Amino acid sequence: MSTVTFGTPQTNPFGLADVGLVSSPTFADLDDDGDLDLFVGNYDGKIIYFKNNGTASSPAFGTPQTNPFGLAGVGLVSTPTFADLDSDGDLDLFVGNRDGKIIYFKNKGTASSPAFGTPQTNPFGLADVGLVSTPTFADLDRDGDLDLFVGNYDGKIIYFKNNGTASSPAFGTPQTNPFGLADVGSVSSPTLADLDRDGDLDLFVGNYDGKIIYFKNKSPMDLSDSSISENSDEGAVVGTFSITDPNNGDTFTYQLVAGAGDTDNAAFTIDGDQLLFNSSPDFETKSSYSIRVKSTSAAGLSYSENFTINVKDVNEDPTDINLSNNSIDENVAANTVVGTFSTTDPDTGDSFTYQLVAGTGDTDNAAFTIDGDQLLFNSSPDFETQSSYSILVQTTDAEGESYSKNLTININDVNEDPTDINLSNNSINENVAANTVVGTFSTIDLDTGDNTFTYQLVAGTGDTDNAAFTIDGDQLLFNSSPDFETQSSYSILVQTTDAGGLSYSEIFTININNLNLNDPTDLDLSNNSINENVAANTVVGTFSTTDPNNGDTFTYQLVAGAGDTDNAAFTIDGDQLLFNSSPDFETKSSYSIRVQTTDAGGLSYSENLTINVVDVNEDPTDINLSNNSTENVSYRNVLLAMNGRST
């Protein structure tokens, strides 16, 4: 119920002026400009028109006009009111007068340009109500057409029920002071309005003494409760009907009936005097329902009324979580936003918080952070390391109700640069044929499944010898036959390019293997003579070899063959020639040996060498006497005979 408080009365506000005795005002938007104009009847039977030149919220009335739009005098004490009795979209005029008649002016113009026709007295079955009739229209029974209330000189309220339709009125027999009304003193002037906003029209009646009498509309039919919580069970009782009736002890039946306000009758059932909801109501689907109920007494008298049934909003659990994006490219920066969360909740206008929670599907929660409603990756993701992540997210509404959901975040594979090139072999023997394959290239690339690469020699640091090679597919070929002695290593710059056009370059060194292609050509001994009488195992000299292959190594040995006569007298240790025993010039003054030198490649050369023994002067070693037994010989005649050398 609304509380109404009226301010201090003001006389002739908004530019209004006196209209003579017995002013009787009514408002209507006669020019359809969105604001209300004023019509005032007076004692002389005139209709005074004040056009509203202001706005709907700030009125400013113009100069008064008497009997505009084709109107005419109706006798003394005119009391005007407007209503669209023929449902043609414009307002017709009804005027009461001192004689108790109702004068009808049909609007033959339009809603914005009225033109009233010839006056008709007491049309549509109306009748005199006594002196001083004061009419007003309202749909009192909510059947979609306008009923008529008329005040009179005696202070009574006369009710004409409209038994016709909204476009073709037919008023019934007049009833005096119906619905519990009473006389208000002389000259009653009624008007109806829902001042307390309870859905029905209350009655205000002015009288001769200048008082305003208020009749609150208390419906004879009541529903004990007109609201129900959403999600109530199917068939839940909304409330119980009751009725106030002057006939104490009467019994009543209730039914849903067609008519104004019956929009949602199908959603309900009446069981006895109880109103039941057919299905479980949902506030978010529909928050209020309009029904029309008829109460009938045992005597067959009935009353119909509209009821509004309100559905109470009950906080409900969220029902789903959505993430605006559930995939992200690999290699994005740490703390990149994956997507934004939103929640599906039957409760409109709710607010939500989001968090990662423990439970089934929380495997990768630690890889993420939630900031407000955004999901962030803590570190830069790598498709090749992990291509999808499982997280468990909970949304909680403002009332603490929550819902959890397992979400999968997919990592988009982004083509990445190759990271390395391998060559199966980076050395080759000298003298191989032109276009010989050196080796096969392969590429290391983080992209799994990316196994299609092209290779090419490119310009740049390390490309010194690119021209010496060709790449055929993934194979490196030597254009010409390499020669170790000419060039022992080559530098090339190779680029690998993947199917996505990303590349990597690397410098390679190709080494040429030196091959032993020529026999040794000579053998030298640093010394080929030795003094007699040197000790056994004395070194005679050191061997060396002449060989076209630079840097070769050699082994030496005594071998059979021409000139090997004295091989047994010697030993070779490494590259040194040793005499096995002490040589004696007098015994043998020269020796012949045959020596072979063999290079690292197994090629050899043999040569006959002569080792000379140098004669060294030696001490006498003995004296011999040729005869040692002759007698009678003078010592002077002794002949000394010496063996060996004489001194």
Residue pairs with C-beta under 8 A, 6 or more apart in sequence:
1 196
1 197
1 198
2 195
2 196
2 197
4 195
4 196
12 18
14 54
14 59
14 60
14 61
15 50
15 60
15 61
15 62
16 38
16 50
16 61
17 64
19 40
19 42
19 46
19 48
19 64
20 42
20 43
20 44
20 46
21 42
21 43
21 44
22 41
22 42
22 43
22 77
23 40
23 41
23 42
24 40
24 41
24 42
24 77
24 78
24 79
24 80
24 134
24 189
25 38
25 39
25 40
25 41
26 38
26 39
26 40
26 80
26 81
26 82
27 36
27 37
27 38
27 39
28 36
28 37
28 39
28 82
28 91
29 35
29 36
29 37
30 37
30 39
30 49
30 69
30 82
30 91
30 114
31 37
31 51
31 112
31 113
31 114
32 110
32 111
32 112
33 52
33 112
34 55
34 56
35 52
35 54
35 55
35 56
35 59
36 52
36 56
36 59
37 49
37 50
37 51
37 52
37 61
38 49
38 50
38 52
38 61
39 47
39 48
39 49
39 50
39 80
39 82
39 93
40 47
40 48
40 50
40 64
40 80
41 47
41 48
41 77
41 78
41 79
41 80
41 95
42 48
42 78
43 76
43 77
44 73
44 76
44 78
45 73
45 74
45 75
45 76
45 77
45 78
45 97
45 98
46 66
46 67
46 73
46 78
47 66
47 67
47 68
47 71
47 74
47 78
47 80
47 93
47 95
48 64
48 65
48 66
49 64
49 65
49 66
49 68
49 69
50 61
50 62
50 64
50 65
51 61
51 62
51 65
52 59
52 60
52 61
52 62
53 60
53 61
53 62
54 60
54 61
67 73
69 109
69 114
69 115
69 116
70 105
70 115
70 116
70 117
71 93
71 105
71 116
72 119
74 95
74 97
74 103
74 119
75 97
75 98
75 99
75 101
76 97
76 98
77 96
77 97
77 98
77 132
78 95
78 96
78 97
79 95
79 96
79 97
79 132
79 133
79 134
79 135
79 189
80 93
80 94
80 95
81 93
81 94
81 95
81 96
81 135
81 136
81 137
82 91
82 92
82 93
82 94
83 91
83 92
83 94
83 137
83 146
84 90
84 91
84 92
85 92
85 94
85 104
85 124
85 137
85 146
85 169
86 92
86 106
86 167
86 168
86 169
87 166
87 167
88 107
88 167
89 110
89 111
90 107
90 109
90 110
90 111
90 114
91 107
91 111
91 114
92 104
92 105
92 106
92 107
92 116
93 104
93 105
93 107
93 116
94 102
94 103
94 104
94 105
94 135
94 137
95 102
95 103
95 105
95 119
95 135
96 102
96 103
96 132
96 133
96 134
96 135
96 150
97 103
97 132
97 133
98 131
98 132
99 128
99 131
99 133
100 128
100 129
100 130
100 131
100 132
100 133
100 152
100 153
101 121
101 122
101 128
101 133
102 121
102 122
102 123
102 126
102 133
102 135
102 148
102 150
103 119
103 120
103 121
104 119
104 120
104 121
104 123
104 124
105 116
105 117
105 119
105 120
106 116
106 117
106 120
107 114
107 115
107 116
107 117
108 115
108 116
108 117
109 115
109 116
122 128
124 164
124 169
124 170
124 171
125 160
125 170
125 171
125 172
126 148
126 160
126 171
127 174
129 150
129 152
129 156
129 158
129 174
130 152
130 153
130 154
130 156
131 152
131 153
131 154
132 151
132 152
132 153
132 187
133 150
133 151
133 152
134 150
134 151
134 152
134 187
134 188
134 189
134 190
135 148
135 149
135 150
136 148
136 149
136 150
136 190
136 191
136 192
137 146
137 147
137 148
137 149
138 146
138 147
138 149
138 192
138 201
139 145
139 146
139 147
139 260
140 147
140 149
140 159
140 161
140 179
140 192
140 201
141 147
141 161
141 304
142 259
142 260
142 261
142 292
142 304
142 305
142 306
143 162
143 259
143 260
143 304
144 165
144 166
144 259
144 260
145 162
145 164
145 165
145 166
145 169
146 162
146 166
146 169
147 159
147 160
147 161
147 162
147 171
148 159
148 160
148 162
148 171
149 157
149 158
149 159
149 160
149 190
149 192
149 203
150 157
150 158
150 160
150 174
150 190
151 157
151 158
151 187
151 188
151 189
151 190
151 205
152 158
152 187
152 188
153 186
153 187
154 183
154 186
154 188
155 183
155 184
155 185
155 186
155 187
155 188
155 207
155 208
156 176
156 177
156 183
156 188
157 176
157 177
157 178
157 181
157 184
157 188
157 190
157 203
157 205
158 174
158 175
158 176
159 174
159 175
159 176
159 178
159 179
160 171
160 172
160 174
161 171
161 172
161 175
162 169
162 170
162 171
162 172
163 170
163 171
163 172
164 170
164 171
177 183
180 215
180 218
181 203
181 215
184 205
184 207
184 211
184 213
185 207
185 208
185 209
185 211
186 207
186 208
186 209
187 206
187 207
187 208
188 205
188 206
188 207
189 205
189 206
189 207
190 203
190 204
190 205
191 203
191 204
191 205
192 201
192 202
192 203
192 204
193 201
193 202
193 204
194 200
194 201
194 202
195 202
195 204
195 214
196 202
196 216
198 217
199 306
199 308
200 217
200 219
201 217
202 214
202 215
202 216
202 217
203 214
203 215
203 217
204 212
204 213
204 214
204 215
205 212
205 213
205 215
206 212
206 213
207 213
218 244
219 305
220 243
220 244
220 245
220 295
220 303
221 241
221 242
221 243
221 244
221 293
221 295
221 303
221 305
222 241
222 242
222 243
222 244
223 238
223 239
223 240
223 241
223 275
223 293
223 307
224 239
224 240
224 241
224 242
225 238
225 239
225 240
226 238
226 239
226 307
226 308
226 309
226 310
227 238
227 309
227 310
227 311
227 312
228 236
228 238
228 277
228 281
228 309
228 310
228 311
228 312
229 311
229 312
229 314
230 280
230 281
230 282
230 283
230 284
230 311
230 312
230 313
230 314
230 316
231 280
231 281
231 282
231 314
231 316
232 277
232 280
232 281
233 280
234 277
234 278
234 279
234 280
235 269
235 276
235 277
235 278
236 276
236 277
236 280
237 274
237 275
237 276
238 268
238 274
238 275
238 276
238 277
238 309
239 274
239 275
240 273
240 274
240 275
241 252
241 254
241 270
241 273
241 274
241 275
241 293
241 295
242 273
243 252
243 295
243 303
245 252
245 297
247 297
247 299
250 297
250 298
250 299
251 297
251 298
252 273
252 295
252 296
252 297
252 298
253 295
253 296
254 270
254 272
254 273
254 293
254 294
254 295
254 296
255 270
255 293
255 294
255 296
256 262
256 265
256 268
256 269
256 270
256 291
256 292
256 293
256 294
257 265
257 292
257 293
257 294
257 304
258 265
258 292
259 292
259 304
260 292
260 306
261 290
261 291
261 292
261 306
261 307
262 290
262 291
262 292
263 289
263 290
263 291
264 289
264 290
264 291
264 309
265 291
265 292
266 278
267 277
267 278
267 279
267 289
267 291
268 275
268 276
268 277
268 278
268 289
268 291
268 309
269 275
269 276
269 278
270 276
270 293
275 291
275 293
275 309
281 311
282 311
282 346
283 311
283 312
283 313
283 314
283 346
283 347
284 313
284 346
284 347
284 348
286 311
287 310
287 311
287 313
288 308
288 309
288 310
288 311
289 308
289 309
289 311
290 306
290 307
290 308
290 309
291 306
291 307
291 309
292 304
292 305
292 306
292 307
293 304
293 305
293 306
293 307
294 302
294 303
294 304
295 302
295 303
295 304
295 305
296 302
313 347
315 347
315 350
315 397
315 399
315 401
316 345
316 346
316 347
316 401
317 345
317 397
317 401
317 402
317 403
318 343
318 344
318 345
318 350
318 352
318 395
318 396
318 397
318 401
318 402
318 403
319 344
319 345
319 346
319 403
320 343
320 344
320 403
320 405
321 341
321 342
321 343
321 344
321 354
321 393
321 395
321 403
321 404
321 405
321 407
322 341
322 342
322 343
322 344
323 338
323 339
323 340
323 341
323 375
323 393
323 407
324 339
324 340
324 341
324 342
325 338
325 339
325 340
326 338
326 339
326 407
326 408
326 409
326 410
327 409
327 410
327 411
327 412
328 336
328 338
328 377
328 381
328 409
328 410
328 411
328 412
329 411
329 412
329 414
330 380
330 381
330 382
330 383
330 384
330 411
330 412
330 413
330 414
331 380
331 381
331 382
331 414
331 416
332 377
332 380
332 381
333 380
334 377
334 378
334 379
334 380
335 369
335 376
335 377
335 378
336 376
336 377
336 380
337 374
337 375
337 376
338 368
338 374
338 375
338 376
338 377
338 409
339 374
339 375
340 373
340 374
340 375
341 352
341 354
341 370
341 373
341 374
341 375
341 393
341 395
342 373
343 350
343 352
343 395
343 397
343 403
345 352
345 397
347 397
350 397
350 398
350 399
351 397
351 398
352 373
352 395
352 396
352 397
352 398
353 395
353 396
354 370
354 372
354 373
354 393
354 394
354 395
354 396
355 370
355 393
355 394
355 396
356 362
356 365
356 368
356 370
356 391
356 392
356 393
356 394
357 365
357 392
357 393
357 394
357 404
358 365
358 392
359 392
359 404
360 392
360 406
361 390
361 391
361 392
361 406
361 407
362 390
362 391
362 392
363 389
363 390
363 391
364 386
364 389
364 390
364 391
364 409
365 391
365 392
366 378
367 377
367 378
367 379
367 381
367 389
367 391
368 375
368 376
368 377
368 378
368 389
368 391
368 409
369 375
369 376
369 378
370 376
370 393
375 391
375 393
375 409
381 389
381 411
382 411
382 446
383 411
383 412
383 413
383 414
384 413
384 446
384 447
384 448
386 411
387 410
387 411
387 413
388 408
388 409
388 410
388 411
389 408
389 409
389 411
390 406
390 407
390 408
390 409
391 406
391 407
391 409
392 404
392 405
392 406
392 407
393 404
393 405
393 407
394 402
394 403
394 404
395 402
395 403
395 404
395 405
396 402
413 447
415 447
415 450
415 498
415 499
415 500
415 502
416 445
416 446
416 447
416 502
417 445
417 498
417 502
417 503
417 504
418 443
418 444
418 445
418 453
418 496
418 497
418 498
418 502
418 503
418 504
419 444
419 445
419 446
419 504
420 443
420 444
420 504
420 506
421 441
421 442
421 443
421 444
421 455
421 494
421 496
421 504
421 506
421 508
422 441
422 442
422 443
422 444
423 438
423 439
423 440
423 441
423 476
423 494
423 508
424 439
424 440
424 441
424 442
425 438
425 439
425 440
426 438
426 439
426 508
426 509
426 510
426 511
427 510
427 511
427 512
427 513
428 436
428 438
428 478
428 482
428 510
428 511
428 512
428 513
429 512
429 513
429 515
430 481
430 482
430 483
430 484
430 485
430 512
430 513
430 514
430 515
431 481
431 482
431 483
431 515
431 517
432 478
432 481
432 482
433 481
434 478
434 479
434 480
434 481
435 470
435 477
435 478
435 479
436 477
436 478
436 481
437 475
437 476
437 477
438 469
438 475
438 476
438 477
438 478
438 510
439 475
439 476
440 474
440 475
440 476
441 453
441 455
441 471
441 474
441 475
441 476
441 494
441 496
442 474
443 453
443 496
443 498
443 504
445 453
445 498
447 498
450 498
450 499
450 500
452 498
452 499
453 474
453 496
453 497
453 498
453 499
454 496
454 497
455 471
455 473
455 474
455 494
455 495
455 496
455 497
456 471
456 494
456 495
456 497
457 463
457 466
457 469
457 470
457 471
457 492
457 493
457 494
457 495
458 466
458 493
458 494
458 495
458 505
459 466
459 493
460 493
460 505
461 493
461 507
462 491
462 492
462 493
462 507
463 491
463 492
463 493
464 490
464 491
464 492
465 490
465 491
465 492
465 510
466 492
466 493
467 479
468 478
468 479
468 480
468 490
468 492
469 476
469 477
469 478
469 479
469 490
469 492
469 510
470 476
470 477
470 479
471 477
471 494
476 492
476 494
476 510
478 510
482 490
482 512
483 512
484 512
484 513
484 514
484 515
485 514
485 550
487 512
488 511
488 512
488 514
489 509
489 510
489 511
489 512
490 509
490 510
490 512
491 507
491 508
491 509
491 510
492 507
492 508
492 510
493 505
493 506
493 507
493 508
494 505
494 506
494 507
494 508
495 503
495 504
495 505
496 503
496 504
496 505
497 503
514 549
514 551
515 601
516 549
516 552
516 599
516 600
516 601
516 602
516 603
517 548
517 549
517 601
518 547
518 548
518 549
518 603
519 547
519 599
519 603
519 604
519 605
520 545
520 546
520 547
520 552
520 554
520 597
520 598
520 599
520 603
520 604
520 605
521 546
521 547
521 548
521 605
522 545
522 546
522 605
522 607
523 543
523 544
523 545
523 546
523 595
523 597
523 605
523 606
523 607
523 609
524 543
524 544
524 545
524 546
525 540
525 541
525 542
525 543
525 577
525 595
525 609
526 541
526 542
526 543
526 544
527 540
527 541
527 542
528 540
528 541
528 609
528 610
528 611
528 612
529 611
529 612
529 613
529 614
530 538
530 540
530 579
530 583
530 611
530 612
530 613
530 614
531 583
531 613
531 614
531 616
532 582
532 583
532 584
532 585
532 586
532 613
532 614
532 615
532 616
533 582
533 583
533 584
533 616
533 618
534 579
534 582
534 583
535 582
536 579
536 580
536 581
536 582
537 571
537 578
537 579
537 580
538 578
538 579
538 582
539 576
539 577
539 578
540 570
540 576
540 577
540 578
540 579
540 611
541 576
541 577
542 575
542 576
542 577
543 554
543 556
543 572
543 575
543 576
543 577
543 595
543 597
544 575
545 552
545 554
545 597
545 599
545 605
547 554
547 599
549 599
549 601
552 599
552 600
552 601
553 599
553 600
554 575
554 597
554 598
554 599
554 600
555 597
555 598
556 572
556 574
556 575
556 595
556 596
556 597
556 598
557 572
557 595
557 596
557 598
558 564
558 567
558 570
558 571
558 572
558 593
558 594
558 595
558 596
559 567
559 594
559 595
559 596
559 606
560 567
560 594
561 594
561 606
561 608
562 594
562 608
563 592
563 593
563 594
563 608
563 609
564 592
564 593
564 594
564 608
565 591
565 592
565 593
566 591
566 592
566 593
566 611
567 593
567 594
568 580
569 579
569 580
569 581
569 583
569 591
569 593
570 577
570 578
570 579
570 580
570 591
570 593
570 611
571 577
571 578
571 580
572 578
572 595
577 593
577 595
577 611
579 611
583 591
583 613
584 613
585 613
585 614
585 615
585 616
586 615
588 613
589 612
589 613
589 615
590 610
590 611
590 612
590 613
591 610
591 611
591 613
592 608
592 609
592 610
592 611
593 608
593 609
593 610
593 611
594 606
594 607
594 608
594 609
595 606
595 607
595 609
596 604
596 605
596 606
597 604
597 605
597 606
598 604
620 644
620 645
620 647
621 644
622 643
622 644
623 642
623 643
624 641
624 642
624 643
624 644
625 640
625 641
626 639
626 640
626 641
627 639
627 641
